[in-house]
Amino acid sequence: MIRKLMLGMAALALAGSLATAGEVVGIRLEAGLEIGEQATKLLEDEVDYSTLVYQPYVQVSRFGMGPCFSLRIRALFAVDEDTDIGGLDATMKTSGYDIQALGGFGIEVGAVKVAPVGGVSFRSLTAEADFDGGGSGDYDFDTLILEVGARVEASLGKVTITGQLTVGPVVTGEVEIDIDGLGSDTADIDFFDGYQLELRVGVDIKLTDFVGLHAGLTYERFADSTQEFKDLDLDSDDELNRIMAHIGVIFTF
């Protein structure tokens, strides 16, 4: 249900972005790749590992004087062949995606642009463990998050320095665990039982009036309170921290 709701909202946001593109100049299309480390803690720290993750992304946005918007879609994948889970060796495969839709109103002071923003994001992640001694376990969570923050841009000729901070609580979510030999169970993440923080800084280099390059760094943190899985006699609180480097190509219309 959460996935259908968020996909519908993303479609509406994209339609609104395309409609705005016909009226407002400065529409930006960016495609790129984020590479970095994800530190994951699950099941009351029974699962505690770090791995290299890859996140290809595409984003359409407009920031400047007046109405601003951003719609970003990212995928995620990673494989860690040396994960320790409660003293057992396993191969952990991680995959997922997120959709973030933001809107706001920008002002310009000289070469500096500032835009308070707000919106929602949907984040989905699946972690699959294959134990070296046999057996497997799956961990899935989906969360809908309310986000507020601000974006700042400072232009210096053909170079633009960018920064964006968003943070907000979980609106609703669901976690599912499936372990061979124990069975499966689900638990809800209630309103304000978790939060998401994302900080992005970067540099845009304008090559032509139409094409540019972007590079930067991202820090993300997700955490929620302890969820109880009664059927499995397990408790779990989730914590994910990512430090990523990103590079992309920008097309400006």
C-alpha positions, 0 to 999 in steps of 0.5 A, spaced: 500 500 500 505 504 501 509 503 495 503 504 491 501 511 494 508 513 493 509 511 486 502 515 485 505 521 488 511 521 484 507 520 478 504 527 480 510 530 482 513 528 475 507 531 471 507 537 475 515 538 474 514 537 466 508 542 466 512 547 470 518 546 465 514 549 460 513 556 464 519 557 468 527 557 465 532 553 469 530 546 469 535 541 471 536 534 469 541 530 472 544 523 472 549 520 475 552 515 480 553 515 488 559 510 491 560 509 498 560 505 504 553 503 508 554 501 515 548 497 517 545 495 524 539 490 525 536 486 530 539 489 536 546 489 533 546 482 531 547 484 524 552 489 524 556 490 518 559 495 513 559 494 505 560 498 499 554 500 495 552 503 489 546 508 487 545 510 480 540 516 480 536 521 476 533 527 478 529 533 475 529 540 479 529 547 478 532 552 484 532 559 483 528 565 484 520 563 485 517 556 485 522 550 486 521 543 485 525 536 485 524 529 484 529 524 485 529 517 483 535 512 486 536 505 486 541 501 490 545 495 490 551 491 494 554 485 495 558 483 502 561 476 502 564 476 509 558 478 513 558 476 521 551 475 523 550 473 530 557 469 530 555 466 523 558 467 516 554 469 511 554 473 504 549 479 505 546 482 498 542 489 499 538 492 494 533 497 494 530 504 491 528 511 494 523 516 491 524 523 493 519 529 491 520 536 494 517 543 493 519 550 495 520 557 494 527 560 492 530 567 493 536 570 490 541 575 494 546 577 489 550 570 487 547 566 492 540 562 492 536 560 498 530 555 498 526 552 504 524 546 501 519 540 504 516 534 501 516 526 502 520 520 500 519 513 500 525 508 501 525 501 500 531 496 502 531 489 502 537 485 505 538 478 504 543 473 507 545 466 505 549 463 511 555 459 509 553 453 513 546 453 509 540 457 510 538 464 509 534 470 512 531 476 508 530 483 511 525 488 508 523 495 510 519 500 507 518 507 509 514 513 508 518 520 510 516 527 511 522 531 509 523 539 511 530 543 509 533 548 505 538 548 499 543 553 498 547 555 491 553 560 490 555 561 483 562 563 482 562 564 474 562 557 471 562 554 478 556 553 482 557 550 490 551 547 492 548 544 499 542 541 501 540 539 508 533 535 509 531 531 515 524 529 518 520 523 521 517 517 519 510 517 517 509 510 516 512 504 515 513 496 515 518 491 517 518 484 515 523 478 517 523 471 514 528 466 517 529 459 514 527 454 520 523 460 524 518 463 519 516 470 518 513 476 521 512 483 520 512 489 524 509 497 523 513 503 524 509 508 527 509 516 526 515 519 529 518 512 531 524 514 526 527 519 522 531 520 516 537 525 515 540 527 508 546 532 507 549 533 500 554 538 498 557 539 491 560 543 485 557 544 479 562 546 473 558 549 467 561 546 460 556 550 456 549 553 456 546 546 456 551 541 459 555 541 465 558 536 470 557 535 478 561 532 483 560 532 491 559 528 497 553 525 501 551 523 508 545 519 510 542 517 516 536 513 518 534 510 524 528 507 528 525 505 535 525 498 537 520 493 533 517 487 536 516 481 532 512 476 537 512 470 532 519 470 531 521 472 539 525 477 536 526 485 537 529 489 532 531 497 531 534 499 524 540 504 523 543 505 516 549 510 515 551 512 508 557 516 506 557 517 499 561 520 493 557 522 487 558 524 480 553 526 475 552 529 468 547 536 468 543 538 462 539 545 463 533 547 459 
